[in-house]
């Protein structure tokens, strides 16, 4: 069975998408399914390319036992071809990805993360806590974790997306 390739996307790739990437990897490993997935993250814009994830989200994640690093990168056309599932954090990221897509097949790979959240929906976004305090970062962490659990459950038993 080939690995499912999943790309998480947010605006700058320093808060929500790198958290989703690393948290999904941990949840999959804890479920004994870590070898089923190849996971990455990227940003729509290039503002933070090469930077570490936001220190506030790293602090909140560390409080939950998750250490994540890596450097921000920008999403590109190759990503739309390479990944099986592309998961934007919000509707503006989804629109930007739709605009980049060159085919209906590429568009069909794009699904909001909160589609998998039992408290979300097909148009629900993960809030960007950039201008908020640590409580906003904690809320975002909780939404992402809950949504990722739903995503992992939805992928159970699927050999190919």
HUZI-V831760 format. One record per pair of residues at least 24 apart in sequence whose ideal C-beta (glycine too) atoms are under 10 Angstrom apart, sorted by the first residue. I is the first residue (numbers start at 0). GAP is how many residues later the second one is. Records with the same first field share a line. If there is no record, write none. Layout:
I=GAP ; GAP
This chain:
0=34 ; 35 ; 157 ; 158 ; 159
1=34 ; 36 ; 82 ; 157 ; 158
2=32 ; 33 ; 34 ; 35 ; 36 ; 81
3=24 ; 29 ; 32 ; 33 ; 34 ; 35 ; 79 ; 80 ; 81 ; 151 ; 154 ; 155 ; 156 ; 157
4=32 ; 33 ; 34 ; 35 ; 74 ; 77 ; 78 ; 79 ; 80 ; 81 ; 104 ; 156
5=31 ; 32 ; 33 ; 34 ; 35 ; 77 ; 78 ; 79 ; 80 ; 81 ; 103 ; 145 ; 149 ; 155
6=31 ; 32 ; 33 ; 34 ; 35 ; 68 ; 72 ; 73 ; 75 ; 76 ; 77 ; 78 ; 79 ; 80 ; 81 ; 90 ; 102 ; 103
7=31 ; 32 ; 33 ; 34 ; 75 ; 77 ; 78 ; 79 ; 80 ; 81 ; 85 ; 105 ; 118 ; 136 ; 140 ; 143
8=31 ; 32 ; 33 ; 34 ; 35 ; 65 ; 66 ; 70 ; 74 ; 77 ; 78 ; 79 ; 80 ; 81 ; 84 ; 85 ; 87 ; 88 ; 101 ; 104
9=31 ; 32 ; 33 ; 34 ; 35 ; 62 ; 65 ; 77 ; 78 ; 79 ; 80 ; 82 ; 83 ; 103 ; 116 ; 118 ; 120
10=32 ; 33 ; 34 ; 36 ; 37 ; 77 ; 78 ; 79 ; 81 ; 82 ; 85 ; 117 ; 119
11=30 ; 31 ; 32 ; 33 ; 34 ; 35 ; 36 ; 37 ; 39 ; 41 ; 42 ; 60 ; 62 ; 116 ; 118
12=27 ; 28 ; 29 ; 30 ; 31 ; 32 ; 33 ; 34 ; 35 ; 36 ; 38 ; 40 ; 57 ; 58 ; 59 ; 60 ; 61 ; 62
13=27 ; 29 ; 33 ; 34 ; 35 ; 37 ; 38 ; 39 ; 40 ; 41 ; 42 ; 43 ; 44 ; 56 ; 57 ; 58 ; 116
14=28 ; 33 ; 38 ; 39 ; 41 ; 42 ; 43 ; 45 ; 57 ; 74 ; 111 ; 113 ; 114 ; 115 ; 122 ; 125 ; 126 ; 129
15=25 ; 27 ; 37 ; 38 ; 41 ; 72 ; 73 ; 74 ; 77 ; 97 ; 109 ; 110 ; 111 ; 112 ; 113 ; 114 ; 121 ; 124 ; 125 ; 127 ; 128
16=24 ; 25 ; 26 ; 27 ; 36 ; 55 ; 56 ; 58 ; 70 ; 71 ; 72 ; 76 ; 96 ; 109 ; 127
17=24 ; 25 ; 34 ; 35 ; 36 ; 39 ; 40 ; 43 ; 50 ; 51 ; 52 ; 53 ; 54 ; 55
18=34 ; 35 ; 38 ; 39 ; 41 ; 42 ; 45 ; 47 ; 49 ; 70 ; 107 ; 118 ; 121 ; 122 ; 125 ; 126 ; 129
19=67 ; 69 ; 93 ; 106 ; 124 ; 125 ; 127 ; 128 ; 131
20=32 ; 47 ; 49 ; 66 ; 127
21=31 ; 39 ; 44 ; 45 ; 46 ; 47 ; 48
22=38 ; 41 ; 43 ; 45 ; 118 ; 121 ; 122 ; 124 ; 125 ; 126
23=63 ; 89 ; 120 ; 121 ; 123 ; 124 ; 125 ; 127 ; 128 ; 131
24=41 ; 43 ; 123
25=35 ; 38 ; 39 ; 40 ; 41 ; 42 ; 119 ; 122
26=39 ; 118 ; 121 ; 122 ; 124 ; 125
27=120 ; 123 ; 124 ; 127
29=122
30=118 ; 121 ; 122 ; 125
32=119 ; 122 ; 123
35=116 ; 119 ; 120 ; 122 ; 123
36=47 ; 48 ; 115 ; 118
37=44 ; 45 ; 46
38=44 ; 46 ; 48
39=30 ; 33 ; 35 ; 39 ; 42 ; 43
40=27 ; 29 ; 31 ; 32 ; 34 ; 46 ; 48
41=30 ; 31 ; 32 ; 33 ; 34 ; 37 ; 41 ; 44
42=29 ; 30 ; 31 ; 32 ; 50 ; 53
43=30 ; 31 ; 44 ; 45 ; 46 ; 48 ; 49 ; 50 ; 51 ; 52 ; 53 ; 55 ; 56
44=27 ; 29 ; 30 ; 48 ; 51
45=26 ; 27 ; 28 ; 29
46=25 ; 27
47=24 ; 25 ; 26
48=24 ; 25
53=75 ; 76 ; 83
55=73 ; 74 ; 76 ; 77 ; 78 ; 80 ; 81 ; 82
56=72 ; 73 ; 77 ; 80 ; 81 ; 83 ; 84 ; 87
57=79
58=75 ; 78 ; 79
59=69 ; 74 ; 75 ; 76 ; 77 ; 78 ; 79 ; 80 ; 81 ; 82
60=76 ; 80 ; 83 ; 84
62=71 ; 74 ; 75 ; 78
63=74 ; 77 ; 78 ; 81
65=75 ; 79
74=25
75=24
76=24 ; 25 ; 29
78=27 ; 30
79=25 ; 26 ; 27 ; 29 ; 30
80=24 ; 25 ; 28
82=26 ; 27 ; 78
83=25 ; 71 ; 74 ; 76 ; 77
84=24 ; 25 ; 26 ; 66 ; 70 ; 73 ; 76
85=24 ; 25
86=24 ; 25 ; 26 ; 27 ; 28 ; 29 ; 39 ; 60 ; 61 ; 64
87=24 ; 25 ; 37 ; 38
88=24 ; 25 ; 36 ; 37 ; 38 ; 39 ; 51 ; 54 ; 55 ; 58
89=24 ; 33 ; 34 ; 35 ; 36 ; 37 ; 38
90=32 ; 33 ; 34
91=33 ; 36
92=32 ; 33 ; 35
93=29 ; 31
107=53
108=52
110=40 ; 43 ; 50
111=35
112=30 ; 31 ; 33 ; 34 ; 35 ; 37 ; 38
113=29 ; 30 ; 32 ; 33 ; 36 ; 37
114=32 ; 35 ; 36 ; 39
115=30 ; 31 ; 32 ; 33 ; 34 ; 35 ; 36 ; 37 ; 38 ; 39
116=26 ; 27 ; 28 ; 29 ; 30 ; 31 ; 32 ; 33 ; 34
117=28 ; 29 ; 31 ; 32 ; 35
118=24 ; 27 ; 28 ; 31
119=26 ; 27 ; 30
